[in-house]
Amino acid sequence: MKRSANAFDSVLFDLDGTLIDTAPDMGGALNALRAEHDLPPLDAASIRPHVSHGGLALVKLGFGADRDPALLESLRLRFLELYRDAIAVGSRPFDEMHALLAEIEARGLHWGVVTNKPGWLTDPLLAALDLAGRAACVVSGDTTANKKPHPEPLLYACRLIDRDAANCLYVGDALRDIQAGRAAGMTTVVANYGYIGPGENPAEWGAHGAIDAPLQLLDWLQRDA
């Protein structure tokens, strides 16, 4: 369906790697866990591409994917404890994100967060960065029965803000974000500045477009779709 300019009335963001650069603290927690096991730290560049894929992916990176599943789960839980205790030490909104959110708000549009991160981590992170009170909705990985790539979290977000998915932009840096957004009937945009690994090709994800920096999203808010 063709939409006229300014038809988008809401923008939803993935959290890690899209709205907030959480790699410093996620990487810090992984290296703290490795230190507990007398292992040397991994460099930030090797950790960064894995951050959007969550705690288990990071634990597999740090300790090996072929480890016993029970051990990996134990390591994951300890990783989350360490991350929770230092959740906003180095994490910050990406460059230009403050300006983008201010412009979205100035236009009278809604913005919100839909993430697979559990609420007990999402909520304190947003609060620490003074974003919790500004988001029109926050849907975490344990808010609904299904997580992305299922569309349920995105559709639930639309119900919370009383907006039509067809008039919503969803921005994310992972394939599951684009899959969820398209399944929900949203226009999807890849955050190329996020945590995209060298073996990933966002051009194959089926998104409607991509941005290399947050303020480029303003072009989408003026675009026919």
Residue pairs with C-beta under 8 A, 6 or more apart in sequence:
1 166
2 224
2 225
3 166
3 167
3 224
3 225
4 224
5 222
5 223
5 224
6 221
6 222
7 167
7 225
8 109
8 167
8 168
8 169
8 187
8 220
8 221
8 225
9 109
9 110
9 163
9 167
9 168
10 109
10 110
10 111
10 112
10 136
10 158
10 161
10 163
10 167
10 168
10 169
11 104
11 109
11 110
11 111
11 112
11 168
11 169
11 170
11 171
11 217
11 221
12 111
12 112
12 113
12 114
12 137
12 154
12 157
12 168
12 169
12 170
12 171
12 186
13 19
13 111
13 112
13 113
13 114
13 170
13 171
13 172
14 52
14 113
14 114
14 115
14 170
14 171
14 172
14 173
14 174
14 177
14 191
14 194
15 22
15 113
15 115
15 117
15 122
15 125
16 22
16 26
16 51
16 52
16 115
16 117
16 195
17 23
17 51
17 52
17 172
17 173
17 174
17 191
17 194
17 195
17 196
18 94
18 171
18 172
18 173
18 177
18 191
18 194
19 93
19 94
19 97
19 113
19 131
20 91
20 92
20 93
20 94
20 97
20 125
20 129
21 91
21 92
21 93
21 94
22 51
22 91
22 125
23 44
23 47
23 48
23 51
23 195
24 44
24 89
24 90
24 91
25 83
25 86
25 87
25 88
25 89
25 90
25 91
26 47
26 51
26 58
26 83
27 42
27 44
27 47
27 48
27 51
28 86
28 89
28 90
29 79
29 80
29 82
29 83
29 86
30 42
30 47
30 58
30 59
30 61
30 62
30 79
31 41
31 42
31 62
32 82
32 86
33 59
33 62
33 75
33 78
33 79
33 82
34 40
34 41
34 42
34 62
34 63
35 41
36 78
37 63
39 62
39 63
42 61
42 62
46 61
47 58
47 61
48 195
49 195
49 196
49 197
49 198
49 200
50 57
50 58
50 61
50 195
50 197
51 58
51 195
52 173
52 174
52 194
52 195
53 174
54 116
54 117
55 76
55 79
55 80
55 83
56 72
56 76
58 79
59 72
59 75
59 76
59 79
60 67
60 72
62 75
63 71
63 72
63 75
67 75
80 121
83 121
84 120
84 121
84 124
87 121
87 124
87 125
87 128
88 124
88 125
88 128
88 129
91 125
91 129
92 129
93 101
93 129
93 131
94 193
94 214
95 213
95 214
96 213
96 214
96 215
97 214
99 214
99 215
100 214
100 215
100 217
100 218
101 111
101 131
101 134
103 215
103 218
104 111
104 221
105 111
105 134
107 221
109 221
110 136
110 137
110 161
110 163
111 134
111 135
111 136
112 135
112 136
112 137
112 138
112 139
112 157
112 160
112 161
113 122
113 126
113 135
113 137
113 138
113 139
114 139
114 148
114 153
114 154
114 157
114 170
114 180
115 122
115 139
115 140
115 141
116 140
116 141
116 147
116 148
116 176
117 125
117 140
117 141
118 140
118 141
118 142
119 138
119 140
119 141
119 142
119 143
121 140
122 138
122 140
122 141
123 132
123 138
123 140
126 132
126 135
126 138
132 138
136 160
136 161
137 157
137 160
137 161
139 153
139 154
139 156
139 157
139 160
141 147
141 153
143 153
143 156
144 152
144 153
144 156
145 152
146 152
146 153
147 153
148 154
148 172
148 176
148 177
148 179
148 180
149 175
149 176
149 177
149 179
149 180
149 183
150 180
150 183
151 180
151 181
151 183
151 184
151 185
153 180
154 165
154 168
154 170
154 180
154 181
154 184
154 186
155 165
155 184
158 164
158 165
158 168
158 184
165 184
165 185
165 186
166 185
166 186
168 186
168 187
169 186
169 187
169 188
169 189
169 217
169 220
169 221
170 177
170 180
170 181
170 184
170 186
170 187
170 188
170 189
171 177
171 188
171 189
171 190
171 191
171 211
171 217
172 178
172 180
172 181
172 188
172 189
172 190
172 191
172 194
173 190
173 191
173 192
173 193
173 194
173 195
173 196
174 194
174 195
174 196
175 200
175 205
177 188
177 190
178 188
178 190
178 202
178 205
178 206
178 207
179 205
179 206
181 187
181 188
181 207
182 188
182 206
182 207
187 208
187 220
187 225
188 206
188 207
188 208
188 209
189 207
189 208
189 209
189 210
189 211
189 217
189 220
190 202
190 205
190 207
190 209
190 210
190 211
191 210
191 211
191 214
192 202
192 210
192 211
192 212
193 211
193 212
193 213
193 214
196 202
202 210
203 210
208 225
209 220
211 217
211 220
